Amino acid sequence: MFLSPPNQQTPSGGGMPTIPSGARMPIPGNAEFAVYLVMWIVLAIIWAASDHLNACQFATLTTILTVGYFISRGIAKASRVLEQ
């Protein structure tokens, strides 16, 4: 006796199903990180070449840059919450 296969629904576009927007992986690296990295490299060059910036000031400025970077990432992520 021949049995017909069960009804299978395919996605609207045919082919493979699409990944929901909530499951996308972030792209590693971004422009904010590039700016942070460039600023840190410039700060390291100034620290190495100048007598006006000592190690304590370098560490303090690096901390300030890092806090600023994290705040900017938080604001960027918070602005995208309502878009979904």
Secondary structure, DSSP 8 states (H G I E B T S, - for coil): -----------TTSSS----GGG----S--HHHHHHHHHHHHHHHHHHH-SSS-HHHHHHHHHHHHHHHHHHHHHHHHHTTTT-
